[in-house]
Amino acid sequence: MPPSRTRGAAALPITYKRLDPAPVTATLTDRPPPRRDTNLRQVRPRYGELVIRGLLFLAALVSVLTTIGIVFSLVPPTISFFSESEVTAREFFTGTDWAPLFANAKFGVLPLVTGTLMVTGIAILVAIPLGLGAAVYLSEYARPRARKILKPILEVLAGIPTVVLGFFALEFLTGVILGPLFGIRGFNALSAGIVMGIMIIPTIASLSEDAMSAVPRSLREGAYALGSTKRQVASLVVFPAALSGIVAAIVLGISRAIGETMIVAIAAGQTPNLSFNPTEGMQTMTSFIASAGIGDVPVGSIGYETIFAVGSLLFVITLAMNAVSIRLVRKYREVYE
């Protein structure tokens, strides 16, 4: 307590004395709190999670084993084709005549490659503008109600059987539209490519729209705040930000177009033709594999092994495209937090 002052007396200095707190005496009952286990690992194993983890691992392993199985099924007959026959790799890749099932056999695969690239190129020219246009509309311009109606309708197109699309290309597109306009009759690569492009539009449009919808809304709002129009936001902000997903969608559509069989078999014909005229009939690699596989080709013959040689070439082309797409996706990938 501070000392008291006397009224009328001279001011005295005030001093304070620090009082030590009363000592605390520990008793036998005062014990430190129990130590908590900070280990986050589960003490008792959860067997259900282990089972789920094993099933997921098997699901991933199935795809890897399937790819390995395809490789092992294609490589031995392909090696046998080049080792047992008199066909050289140069003749196979640069030859301009393809007639492996005839008496005077020719094994130049270039007409099949040309037909495949011709039909696929036409399909790309049709699918990319229409698919990306549909994706931009659904992502940036369509109202939520319109998007809920139009996107399922667009995806239904992917479920139409390809054999139906093949006869549509041959009978309607060629006979009703291309015939009167360009004088095209019978089999041709143009109608097959156009219908194939229509077939892969849902793939490109749906995946591209998902990639654009995943772009953060803050980027759009920032562009609108700077005075950008909807067209500028869609083309200069959203599209570059979703470029990796758009590239993946396009490559997936191209891969499906290269591997398509029934449309080209019905609409493009079965005649190998080394030509760059889309109004003529052509045969693709998949079309040859389908026609030779269901024919009366003896197992183990050179004609039978050509199926695996063409299949190996098609597998390598698709694998190279996927490798390029993975590199492009990683290069243009945008990560947002």
Buried (B, 14 or more C-beta within 10 A) or exposed (E): EEEEEEEEEEEEEEEEEEEEEEEEEEEEEEEEEEEEEEEEEEEEEEEEEEEEEEEEEEEEEEEEEEEEEEEEEBEEBBBBBBEEBEBEEEBBEEBEBBBBBEEEBBBBBBBBBBBBBBBBBBBBEBBBEBBBEBBBBBBBEBEEEEBEEBBEEBEEBBEEEBEEBBBBBBEEBBBEEBBEEEEBEEBBBBBBBBBBBBBBBBBBBBBBBBBBBEBEEEBBEEBBEEEBEEEBBBBEBBBBBBBBBBBBBBBBBBBBBBBBBBBBBBBBBBBBBBBEEBBBBBBBBBBBBBBBEEEEBEEEEBBBBBBBBBBBBBBEBBEEBBEEBEEBBEEBEBEEE
